[in-house]
Amino acid sequence: THITVTTVGEYRALPADQLAEAFRRYTTSPVTADADPASALETALKHQGDGVLFCAGSLYLAAAVKESIENRRE
């Protein structure tokens, strides 16, 4: 298991590095922080292996991930 965190939007968003630190306190899995959602998706895909990739967060994150996936297809 590998965890990748990112930040979406500026308003009220917790910076990715601070979010990663919070995850590290509660897991022994490796945690990567990337402030750019598209880059974070690429990082998560690299670590996915044969497993399933889960994306959890806000609707803003879902929109950013959807856009990144569509851009990868082009």
MONORUR-V779369 format. One record per residue. N is the residue number from 1. RES is the residue in one letter. PSI is psi in whole degrees, 0 to 359 (NA if undefined). OMEGA is omega in degrees with one decimal (none if undefined). D_FIRST is the distance of its C-alpha to the first C-alpha in Angstrom with 2 decimals. Layout:
n=N res=RES psi=PSI omega=OMEGA d_first=D_FIRST
n=N res=RES psi=PSI omega=OMEGA d_first=D_FIRST
//
This chain:
n=1 res=T psi=135 omega=176.6 d_first=0.00
n=2 res=H psi=138 omega=-178.7 d_first=3.78
n=3 res=I psi=129 omega=175.4 d_first=6.74
n=4 res=T psi=128 omega=179.5 d_first=10.08
n=5 res=V psi=153 omega=-179.8 d_first=13.26
n=6 res=T psi=177 omega=177.8 d_first=16.77
n=7 res=T psi=135 omega=177.1 d_first=20.29
n=8 res=V psi=127 omega=180.0 d_first=22.56
n=9 res=G psi=171 omega=-177.6 d_first=26.26
n=10 res=E psi=323 omega=-172.9 d_first=28.15
n=11 res=Y psi=121 omega=176.8 d_first=29.78
n=12 res=R psi=15 omega=-178.8 d_first=28.15
n=13 res=A psi=138 omega=174.3 d_first=24.76
n=14 res=L psi=128 omega=179.4 d_first=22.71
n=15 res=P psi=146 omega=-175.5 d_first=22.05
n=16 res=A psi=321 omega=-178.4 d_first=18.50
n=17 res=D psi=324 omega=177.2 d_first=18.74
n=18 res=Q psi=321 omega=177.0 d_first=19.89
n=19 res=L psi=320 omega=178.2 d_first=17.19
n=20 res=A psi=319 omega=178.6 d_first=14.53
n=21 res=E psi=321 omega=177.8 d_first=16.59
n=22 res=A psi=317 omega=178.1 d_first=16.59
n=23 res=F psi=318 omega=-177.9 d_first=12.82
n=24 res=R psi=332 omega=178.5 d_first=12.86
n=25 res=R psi=336 omega=-172.7 d_first=15.53
n=26 res=Y psi=7 omega=179.4 d_first=13.59
n=27 res=T psi=156 omega=173.1 d_first=10.13
n=28 res=T psi=357 omega=177.9 d_first=9.39
n=29 res=S psi=151 omega=175.2 d_first=6.04
n=30 res=P psi=142 omega=-179.6 d_first=7.48
n=31 res=V psi=128 omega=177.2 d_first=9.32
n=32 res=T psi=137 omega=176.4 d_first=11.62
n=33 res=A psi=135 omega=176.0 d_first=14.84
n=34 res=D psi=120 omega=-176.1 d_first=17.07
n=35 res=A psi=340 omega=-178.2 d_first=20.29
n=36 res=D psi=118 omega=-177.4 d_first=20.87
n=37 res=P psi=321 omega=-179.9 d_first=19.18
n=38 res=A psi=317 omega=177.5 d_first=19.91
n=39 res=S psi=322 omega=177.6 d_first=18.45
n=40 res=A psi=321 omega=177.2 d_first=15.28
n=41 res=L psi=316 omega=178.1 d_first=15.00
n=42 res=E psi=318 omega=178.2 d_first=15.60
n=43 res=T psi=315 omega=-180.0 d_first=12.92
n=44 res=A psi=320 omega=179.0 d_first=10.31
n=45 res=L psi=324 omega=177.6 d_first=12.00
n=46 res=K psi=325 omega=-177.8 d_first=11.93
n=47 res=H psi=356 omega=-174.9 d_first=8.18
n=48 res=Q psi=319 omega=-175.9 d_first=8.14
n=49 res=G psi=226 omega=179.4 d_first=9.63
n=50 res=D psi=2 omega=-176.9 d_first=11.01
n=51 res=G psi=184 omega=179.6 d_first=8.66
n=52 res=V psi=140 omega=178.0 d_first=9.91
n=53 res=L psi=122 omega=177.6 d_first=9.89
n=54 res=F psi=141 omega=175.8 d_first=10.92
n=55 res=C psi=121 omega=-178.9 d_first=13.36
n=56 res=A psi=136 omega=179.3 d_first=14.81
n=57 res=G psi=211 omega=-175.8 d_first=17.86
n=58 res=S psi=174 omega=173.7 d_first=21.52
n=59 res=L psi=332 omega=175.7 d_first=23.71
n=60 res=Y psi=319 omega=177.7 d_first=24.15
n=61 res=L psi=317 omega=178.4 d_first=20.50
n=62 res=A psi=318 omega=178.7 d_first=20.82
n=63 res=A psi=319 omega=179.7 d_first=23.95
n=64 res=A psi=319 omega=178.7 d_first=22.47
n=65 res=V psi=316 omega=178.3 d_first=19.61
n=66 res=K psi=315 omega=178.9 d_first=22.31
n=67 res=E psi=318 omega=180.0 d_first=24.56
n=68 res=S psi=319 omega=178.5 d_first=22.05
n=69 res=I psi=316 omega=179.0 d_first=21.40
n=70 res=E psi=321 omega=178.7 d_first=25.19
n=71 res=N psi=328 omega=177.9 d_first=25.81
n=72 res=R psi=330 omega=-177.9 d_first=23.56
n=73 res=R psi=338 omega=-176.0 d_first=25.73
n=74 res=E psi=NA omega=none d_first=28.96
//
